[in-house]
Amino acid sequence: MERFRICFISGKLGDVDGVSLEVDKWIEILNAMGHDIFAVAGAFSSALKHVAQDRCLELPSIRFDSEEQRYLEKMVFPHLSKHPPHLSLERKVSLLEELVEKGSEVASRIYEFIQKNEIDVLIGENTNAMPMSLLAGAALHKLATEKRMAVIFHHHDFWWERSRFSHNHIESFLNQIMPPTDLGVEHVVISSYAEHILRSIKRVIPHVVYNCEDFDHPPVRDEYNSRFREDFGFSEDDLLFIQPTRVVPRKRIEDSVELVARYMERFTEDAPRVHFIVSLYEGDETDNSYLQELRELAQKRGVRLHFIAERVESVRREDPEKGRIYTNRDVLVNADLVTYLPVWEGFGNALLEAVAARVPIVTTTYLVYKTDIKMCGFRNIEIRDHYSRDGELIITEKNLADMNKVLNNKKLSQEMVDHNFKVASREFSFKILKKSLEKILSDYGDEIRASGKRLEKSKKNYYV
């Protein structure tokens, strides 16, 4: 197969969020296929494993928390501010002009990098689906339409699915670039639901590439992660309920707190040993109030809640002050049960990580779970996505009894996790991802080659 020089672009990379993790997997597979990989990001939380540093470009202006992004969010998304500014029509027009101008500056920086490294194709990671890096989105759209660069837009979720973005002052602009419908670009989504939405709303036909996991090299207990319980003061007899996600409202961690509390009330003999652990940091979708609300709820319900994000990163390392730094995979292999009760997910990266770690899972039947995951034949403890009038998840006695059976019957638990591992290995492995990427690059090959010829011509003109 023809080899290309491929550049990933994102607001951040090398982190523990779902987008960063999935990008790491794509990079690993594409690198193994012989392609040359480059990366542009607003921030690299850690060095990318399969991309040399001299092939990475950091552009702080496209960070999710950059000064430019915070300013634009405050001005164009009223729901993100307690006291949003009132904008006249003239101010809205000038603000959009400012956004486009700054996006053009970013596009110029990226294009210089493209020319220098003779990039064949760009992969925009959620840049043109979620406005958390508006300048990156504007820049990629400009490169795709004006420079006619070959661009694959990899969409993980969409702005209209987030209430905080649905009301805004730049809707026409967002409709134009997030995602774009211009000819010559390619789209990839991570669920059949997203495919349906893009077909219906945008009249484009995307590739569907589900989230995946490396089931050939799953996480296992080893000398390093076997220290986890000791480091955090847990005994081997403690029951660790792990929430392997960021602290984001749509993850509905309050439902997990309530589930743990209800379990402890129902099975008092287990209660003294139960700890509820949230492994990742506060997300980019909330403020400090949500974390505090969870602390207060846990205290009220008598749940021993532990936030351990400062000790969990994308790679292991020894910190002179904090001690051992673990990965989320390390945390999961120490779990007795995983709680995963989102009201909405683009797919469910954390769920696949838990399956790979061979941990029993209690999950809600959120939309994409029902359409793309459940049908594969997984055996999880499922809580139907039904909510009371007060918005509380309806947890049944059977849900609690099923949790107790799994936690106290090692044979049943082992059968469940082994079955799930086998199913996921068949449906969501790196082998499946490799086939998908081969097809995408093959289908888009003519446009990539044409883009390369245009780039070569532009370089000649540039040097003259």
C-alpha positions, -999 to 999 in steps of 0.1 A, spaced: 0 0 0 11 35 -8 27 54 21 18 89 31 30 117 53 1 122 77 -3 151 102 -28 150 131 -42 183 143 -59 188 176 -64 213 205 -45 189 227 -27 155 224 -9 131 246 -36 133 273 -60 109 290 -92 121 273 -110 99 248 -98 119 217 -62 118 227 -63 81 235 -79 73 202 -54 94 183 -26 75 200 -41 43 186 -45 56 151 -9 69 152 4 35 164 -14 16 136 -5 41 109 31 41 120 32 3 118 17 5 83 47 25 73 33 60 71 52 90 84 34 107 112 35 143 123 14 163 148 2 198 155 -15 206 188 -23 234 211 -6 214 239 11 181 243 3 169 278 30 142 273 53 132 245 36 111 218 50 76 218 52 71 181 60 106 169 94 122 172 95 156 189 109 173 158 78 162 139 55 179 164 44 216 163 29 232 194 6 262 187 -6 276 220 -34 297 204 -54 265 195 -53 251 231 -87 245 246 -79 269 274 -59 295 254 -64 332 259 -79 334 224 -103 305 230 -115 318 264 -121 352 249 -141 338 219 -161 315 241 -171 343 264 -182 364 235 -201 339 213 -214 313 237 -238 330 263 -244 298 282 -207 296 292 -208 329 312 -228 339 342 -230 374 329 -227 371 291 -220 404 273 -247 419 251 -236 421 215 -250 444 189 -253 431 153 -223 452 143 -203 436 172 -213 401 162 -201 408 126 -168 422 137 -163 394 162 -167 368 134 -143 388 112 -118 387 140 -123 349 144 -117 343 107 -86 366 107 -70 348 136 -79 314 121 -62 325 89 -30 333 109 -31 298 124 -37 283 90 -6 301 78 15 286 106 2 251 99 8 255 62 44 264 67 48 232 87 30 213 60 53 227 33 85 221 54 76 185 60 58 178 27 26 166 44 2 146 22 -29 146 43 -42 162 75 -64 145 101 -85 170 121 -93 154 155 -127 169 165 -114 203 153 -145 207 130 -171 191 152 -167 206 186 -159 244 190 -134 239 219 -107 252 196 -124 276 172 -91 288 157 -81 253 148 -115 246 132 -113 279 112 -77 271 101 -84 236 89 -115 247 70 -93 273 53 -66 248 45 -92 224 30 -111 249 9 -86 276 -1 -53 256 -1 -72 225 -12 -52 203 12 -64 167 16 -82 167 50 -98 138 69 -121 152 96 -123 127 125 -155 136 144 -159 122 180 -190 143 189 -208 174 176 -215 209 189 -252 207 187 -251 177 211 -239 201 239 -264 225 254 -237 250 263 -228 254 226 -263 251 211 -271 288 218 -245 310 201 -239 341 181 -221 324 152 -244 296 142 -241 302 104 -203 300 107 -205 268 128 -229 253 103 -204 261 76 -172 246 91 -184 222 118 -184 200 100 -179 213 65 -196 198 35 -171 211 9 -160 187 -19 -126 171 -15 -127 163 22 -134 131 40 -153 124 72 -150 97 98 -174 92 128 -172 68 157 -208 54 158 -237 45 135 -258 71 152 -233 98 142 -233 85 107 -271 88 105 -269 123 118 -243 135 93 -262 118 65 -295 135 76 -282 169 85 -252 174 63 -259 151 35 -224 136 36 -215 99 38 -188 94 65 -168 63 72 -177 47 106 -146 37 126 -156 26 161 -133 32 191 -109 3 195 -85 -12 220 -53 -32 218 -66 -66 229 -34 -83 218 -16 -64 245 -42 -59 273 -34 -44 307 -23 -69 333 -12 -69 369 26 -64 371 52 -53 396 45 -16 390 7 -14 391 5 -40 419 17 -12 442 -15 8 435 -36 -3 465 -6 1 488 2 36 475 -34 48 481 -39 31 514 -63 4 502 -61 -32 514 -63 -63 492 -97 -70 507 -112 -36 499 -138 -34 471 -127 -8 446 -155 7 425 -137 26 397 -152 54 376 -125 55 349 -135 89 334 -130 126 336 -152 146 360 -177 158 334 -215 164 340 -226 142 311 -208 113 327 -234 115 354 -210 106 382 -236 116 407 -256 85 396 -225 64 402 -222 78 437 -259 70 443 -254 35 429 -225 29 453 -245 43 483 -275 21 474 -253 -10 472 -237 -3 506 -272 2 521 -285 -30 506 -254 -52 513 -242 -39 546 -217 -68 550 -197 -54 520 -201 -17 529 -170 -13 552 -148 -24 523 -163 -3 495 -144 27 481 -154 47 451 -126 60 429 -127 86 401 -95 82 382 -93 112 358 -93 150 361 -120 176 358 -128 178 321 -129 208 297 -167 209 300 -173 221 335 -162 243 363 -151 235 398 -187 234 411 -194 199 397 -165 183 415 -176 200 448 -212 189 443 -199 153 440 -178 156 472 -209 169 491 -232 142 477 -207 115 486 -203 128 521 -241 130 525 -246 95 512 -217 80 532 -196 70 502 -158 70 506 -150 90 475 -114 94 461 -103 117 433 -69 105 422 -63 124 389 -31 139 401 -16 104 401 -30 93 368 -15 103 334 -11 88 299 23 72 308 39 58 339 66 77 356 81 83 390 74 118 405 98 129 432 69 145 452 38 125 443 54 91 440 44 66 414 22 79 385 -2 54 371 -21 51 338 -58 46 337 -51 10 326 -31 5 358 -60 17 378 -85 -6 360 -65 -38 366 -69 -30 403 -107 -25 401 -133 -49 414 -161 -32 395 -163 -4 370 -192 21 370 -200 37 337 -233 55 338 -232 83 312 -263 100 299 -245 105 266 -213 92 250 -198 95 215 -189 59 219 -174 46 251 -136 45 252 -135 39 290 -159 9 286 -135 -8 261 -106 -1 284 -124 -18 313 -132 -48 290 -96 -51 281 -86 -50 318 -111 -78 324 -132 -60 349 -170 -64 354 -189 -33 343 -221 -18 354 -233 6 326 -263 25 315 -278 16 282 -270 50 267 -279 56 230 -247 45 213 -243 15 237 -277 3 224 -270 9 187 -234 -2 184 -222 -21 215 -249 -41 232 -258 -59 199 -223 -74 199 -233 -97 228 -216 -82 258 -226 -94 293 -226 -63 315 -247 -53 344 -271 -29 325 -291 -1 341 -317 11 316 -314 48 307 -346 57 325 -348 87 348 -373 99 373 -391 132 371 -364 147 392 -338 135 367 -324 107 389 -313 74 373 -338 46 382 -317 19 399 -335 -14 406 -331 -41 432 -320 -64 404 -292 -41 395 -279 -42 430 -283 -80 433 -264 -85 401 -236 -64 414 -234 -84 445 -234 -117 426 -205 -106 404 -185 -92 434 -189 -123 455 -188 -151 429 -154 -153 413 -164 -180 388 -193 -159 375 -172 -128 374 -144 -146 355 -169 -160 329 -184 -126 324 -151 -107 318 -136 -135 296 -167 -135 274 -166 -97 271 -129 -98 262 -135 -123 235 -164 -103 220 -145 -70 221 -114 -87 206 -135 -97 177 -154 -64 172 -131 -36 184 -95 -47 180 -65 -30 164 -69 -55 135 -104 -40 128 -89 -5 130 -61 -13 106 -86 -25 80 -107 6 84 -77 29 80 -65 10 49 -99 15 33 -101 52 42 -67 60 27 -74 38 -3 -108 55 -10 -93 90 -4 -60 82 -22 -67 101 -54 -75 133 -35 -44 128 -13 -21 124 -43 -37 155 -60 -32 175 -28 5 165 -28 9 178 -64 -7 211 -54 16 213 -24 47 206 -46 36 234 -70 31 258 -41 66 251 -28 81 259 -61 62 292 -63 71 299 -27 109 294 -32 108 315 -64 
